[in-house]
């Protein structure tokens, strides 16, 4: 079994509404959960107005090859880029053998 895990840091430039930021992030996480059947949540900088961190994790079947797992991670990060209302500052993804 393998676990795919990632962290994406987003920049909400000139944001002054914390509740709006949380609503937008929840929408992004809901899209990820529905589209990819994974866990996604805002994991850090909860009270920062202009910055947030989304973490996600999914179990990867043993039948998937490394290329399929990497492609899965790329699709997840691309979806965050497309659906997010904030600029992506950093993406860090990893596949862990368990």
Secondary structure as a PSIPRED ss2 file (coil, helix, strand):
# PSIPRED VFORMAT (PSIPRED V4.0)

   1 X C   1.000  0.000  0.000
   2 X E   0.000  0.000  1.000
   3 X E   0.000  0.000  1.000
   4 X E   0.000  0.000  1.000
   5 X E   0.000  0.000  1.000
   6 X E   0.000  0.000  1.000
   7 X E   0.000  0.000  1.000
   8 X E   0.000  0.000  1.000
   9 X E   0.000  0.000  1.000
  10 X E   0.000  0.000  1.000
  11 X E   0.000  0.000  1.000
  12 X C   1.000  0.000  0.000
  13 X C   1.000  0.000  0.000
  14 X C   1.000  0.000  0.000
  15 X C   1.000  0.000  0.000
  16 X C   1.000  0.000  0.000
  17 X C   1.000  0.000  0.000
  18 X H   0.000  1.000  0.000
  19 X H   0.000  1.000  0.000
  20 X H   0.000  1.000  0.000
  21 X H   0.000  1.000  0.000
  22 X H   0.000  1.000  0.000
  23 X H   0.000  1.000  0.000
  24 X H   0.000  1.000  0.000
  25 X H   0.000  1.000  0.000
  26 X H   0.000  1.000  0.000
  27 X H   0.000  1.000  0.000
  28 X H   0.000  1.000  0.000
  29 X H   0.000  1.000  0.000
  30 X H   0.000  1.000  0.000
  31 X H   0.000  1.000  0.000
  32 X H   0.000  1.000  0.000
  33 X H   0.000  1.000  0.000
  34 X H   0.000  1.000  0.000
  35 X H   0.000  1.000  0.000
  36 X H   0.000  1.000  0.000
  37 X C   1.000  0.000  0.000
  38 X C   1.000  0.000  0.000
  39 X E   0.000  0.000  1.000
  40 X E   0.000  0.000  1.000
  41 X E   0.000  0.000  1.000
  42 X E   0.000  0.000  1.000
  43 X E   0.000  0.000  1.000
  44 X E   0.000  0.000  1.000
  45 X C   1.000  0.000  0.000
  46 X C   1.000  0.000  0.000
  47 X C   1.000  0.000  0.000
  48 X C   1.000  0.000  0.000
  49 X C   1.000  0.000  0.000
  50 X C   1.000  0.000  0.000
  51 X E   0.000  0.000  1.000
  52 X E   0.000  0.000  1.000
  53 X E   0.000  0.000  1.000
  54 X E   0.000  0.000  1.000
  55 X E   0.000  0.000  1.000
  56 X E   0.000  0.000  1.000
  57 X E   0.000  0.000  1.000
  58 X E   0.000  0.000  1.000
  59 X E   0.000  0.000  1.000
  60 X E   0.000  0.000  1.000
  61 X C   1.000  0.000  0.000
  62 X C   1.000  0.000  0.000
  63 X C   1.000  0.000  0.000
  64 X C   1.000  0.000  0.000
  65 X C   1.000  0.000  0.000
  66 X H   0.000  1.000  0.000
  67 X H   0.000  1.000  0.000
  68 X H   0.000  1.000  0.000
  69 X H   0.000  1.000  0.000
  70 X H   0.000  1.000  0.000
  71 X H   0.000  1.000  0.000
  72 X H   0.000  1.000  0.000
  73 X H   0.000  1.000  0.000
  74 X H   0.000  1.000  0.000
  75 X H   0.000  1.000  0.000
  76 X H   0.000  1.000  0.000
  77 X H   0.000  1.000  0.000
  78 X H   0.000  1.000  0.000
  79 X H   0.000  1.000  0.000
  80 X H   0.000  1.000  0.000
  81 X H   0.000  1.000  0.000
  82 X H   0.000  1.000  0.000
  83 X H   0.000  1.000  0.000
  84 X C   1.000  0.000  0.000
  85 X C   1.000  0.000  0.000
  86 X C   1.000  0.000  0.000
  87 X E   0.000  0.000  1.000
  88 X E   0.000  0.000  1.000
  89 X E   0.000  0.000  1.000
  90 X E   0.000  0.000  1.000
  91 X E   0.000  0.000  1.000
  92 X E   0.000  0.000  1.000
  93 X E   0.000  0.000  1.000
  94 X E   0.000  0.000  1.000
  95 X E   0.000  0.000  1.000
  96 X E   0.000  0.000  1.000
  97 X E   0.000  0.000  1.000
  98 X C   1.000  0.000  0.000
